[in-house]
Amino acid sequence: MKNVRSLMIVLLGVLTFISCRKDTNDTEPIGKKENSSARIDASQLDEYLVFGYVGLGWGCGTEALYLINGNKLYVDTTGAYCQKGNEYVFNGVQLPDSQYVKAKGMVEFFPEAMRSVSGTTFGCPGCADGGMLFLQLKQKGVALKSWRVDDSVFYRGTDVLNNAFPEYLPKYGLIAFNVIQSLKNK
């Protein structure tokens, strides 16, 4: 009986030690891991596009924000945007190439006119318990740009206050809506 008790104590100690060991696989940068999803931190990149839907009705909420870099798509499901707002830096994991194929229109059809827009808000994001399309664009040698777009851009040419969006935005809003929905439906 004494041996069984001693064995149980040793086994419990070993299990405790093993369960508390830090797993470094989740935090290693791209290229350091094999056979697992690659992680990416946008602060290390020269060029990328972040996009996603952020609900603002009864507090901030987001299921996922996406980042396109090169021909790869990444997802951040941490909800960090809602905690950090303007200080948000994308940090997520790579999705399969089949998901990138669904999302590549976000880069292909990105409105050229938006690159020179000085404003950061279109419409009234969060008004009438709505949300917004969040966009963040980083180009090599150019300062990071972010936009908050009233979610009515997904289905009409005006915001919730009936102010017209720039001509190029509703078409891109519809593309964004369709891409986000297709990514949710994997």
DASUL-V280066 format. One record per pair of residues at least 12 apart in sequence whose ideal C-beta (glycine too) atoms are under 10 Angstrom apart, sorted by sequence separation. I is the first residue (numbers start at 1). GAP is how many residues later the second one is. If there is no record, write none. Layout:
# DASUL-V280066
I,GAP
I,GAP
This chain:
# DASUL-V280066
25,12
27,12
29,12
52,12
53,12
63,12
64,12
65,12
76,12
78,12
80,12
134,12
135,12
153,12
157,12
158,12
26,13
52,13
64,13
65,13
76,13
78,13
122,13
134,13
135,13
150,13
152,13
153,13
157,13
25,14
27,14
30,14
51,14
52,14
62,14
63,14
64,14
65,14
76,14
78,14
133,14
134,14
135,14
156,14
157,14
29,15
50,15
51,15
52,15
62,15
64,15
65,15
75,15
76,15
77,15
120,15
132,15
133,15
134,15
150,15
155,15
50,16
51,16
62,16
63,16
65,16
74,16
76,16
77,16
132,16
133,16
149,16
153,16
154,16
157,16
49,17
50,17
51,17
62,17
74,17
75,17
76,17
131,17
132,17
133,17
153,17
156,17
49,18
50,18
61,18
62,18
74,18
75,18
131,18
132,18
133,18
152,18
153,18
155,18
156,18
48,19
49,19
50,19
60,19
62,19
73,19
74,19
75,19
131,19
132,19
133,19
150,19
153,19
154,19
155,19
48,20
49,20
61,20
62,20
74,20
75,20
130,20
131,20
132,20
133,20
149,20
153,20
154,20
47,21
48,21
60,21
61,21
69,21
73,21
74,21
114,21
130,21
131,21
132,21
133,21
152,21
153,21
154,21
45,22
47,22
48,22
60,22
72,22
73,22
115,22
125,22
126,22
128,22
130,22
147,22
151,22
154,22
155,22
46,23
47,23
52,23
59,23
60,23
65,23
67,23
72,23
73,23
114,23
125,23
127,23
128,23
131,23
149,23
150,23
153,23
154,23
45,24
48,24
50,24
52,24
66,24
67,24
72,24
73,24
75,24
111,24
115,24
124,24
125,24
126,24
127,24
128,24
130,24
149,24
153,24
154,24
42,25
44,25
45,25
54,25
60,25
65,25
67,25
69,25
72,25
73,25
74,25
110,25
120,25
121,25
122,25
123,25
125,25
126,25
127,25
151,25
41,26
48,26
50,26
56,26
65,26
66,26
71,26
73,26
74,26
120,26
121,26
122,26
123,26
124,26
125,26
151,26
154,26
40,27
42,27
54,27
55,27
65,27
67,27
72,27
73,27
110,27
115,27
118,27
120,27
121,27
122,27
123,27
124,27
125,27
149,27
154,27
54,28
64,28
67,28
72,28
73,28
75,28
117,28
119,28
120,28
121,28
122,28
123,28
124,28
125,28
40,29
52,29
66,29
71,29
73,29
106,29
116,29
119,29
120,29
121,29
123,29
130,29
70,30
71,30
73,30
107,30
115,30
117,30
122,30
123,30
130,30
50,31
64,31
73,31
114,31
122,31
128,31
129,31
40,32
42,32
68,32
127,32
128,32
41,33
66,33
71,33
73,33
114,33
127,33
128,33
38,34
40,34
42,34
66,34
86,34
125,34
126,34
127,34
39,35
40,35
68,35
114,35
123,35
124,35
125,35
38,36
40,36
66,36
67,36
68,36
71,36
123,36
124,36
133,36
37,37
66,37
70,37
122,37
123,37
124,37
135,37
37,38
50,38
52,38
68,38
69,38
121,38
123,38
30,39
50,39
68,39
123,39
124,39
133,39
50,40
66,40
123,40
133,40
122,41
123,41
135,41
30,42
48,42
50,42
68,42
123,42
134,42
122,43
133,43
30,44
122,44
133,44
44,45
45,45
42,46
43,46
88,46
90,46
123,46
42,47
43,47
44,47
89,47
119,47
122,47
133,47
41,48
42,48
43,48
88,48
90,48
41,49
42,49
117,49
40,50
41,50
42,50
123,50
40,51
41,51
117,51
122,51
39,52
40,52
51,52
114,52
117,52
39,53
40,53
81,53
113,53
38,54
39,54
40,54
49,54
113,54
114,54
37,55
38,55
39,55
51,55
81,55
89,55
111,55
113,55
114,55
37,56
38,56
50,56
51,56
111,56
112,56
113,56
36,57
37,57
38,57
49,57
111,57
36,58
37,58
49,58
88,58
110,58
111,58
114,58
37,59
48,59
51,59
109,59
113,59
47,60
86,60
111,60
49,61
85,61
111,61
86,62
109,62
110,62
30,63
85,63
109,63
27,64
30,64
111,64
109,65
110,65
60,66
106,66
109,66
110,66
26,67
105,67
108,67
109,67
56,69
57,69
62,69
65,69
67,69
69,69
106,69
56,70
57,70
61,70
62,70
105,70
106,70
109,70
54,71
55,71
56,71
57,71
58,71
60,71
65,71
67,71
105,71
54,72
57,72
60,72
62,72
56,73
57,73
103,73
105,73
106,73
55,74
56,74
57,74
105,74
106,74
55,75
56,75
104,75
55,76
56,76
102,76
103,76
54,77
55,77
102,77
103,77
105,77
53,78
54,78
102,78
53,79
54,79
102,79
103,79
52,80
53,80
54,80
102,80
103,80
52,81
53,81
101,81
102,81
51,82
52,82
51,83
52,83
99,83
100,83
102,83
50,84
51,84
52,84
99,84
102,84
50,85
51,85
49,86
50,86
51,86
49,87
50,87
99,87
48,88
49,88
50,88
95,88
98,88
48,89
49,89
47,90
48,90
49,90
96,90
47,91
48,91
95,91
46,92
47,92
56,92
45,93
46,93
47,93
42,94
46,94
47,94
50,94
54,94
56,94
57,94
43,95
45,95
46,95
47,95
56,95
42,96
46,96
48,96
50,96
51,96
55,96
54,97
51,98
53,98
43,101
53,101
42,102
75,108
73,110
66,113
66,114
65,115
64,116
63,117
66,117
64,119
63,120
64,120
63,121
53,123
51,124
52,124
53,124
51,125
52,127
53,127
51,128
52,128
53,128
51,129
52,131
53,131
51,132
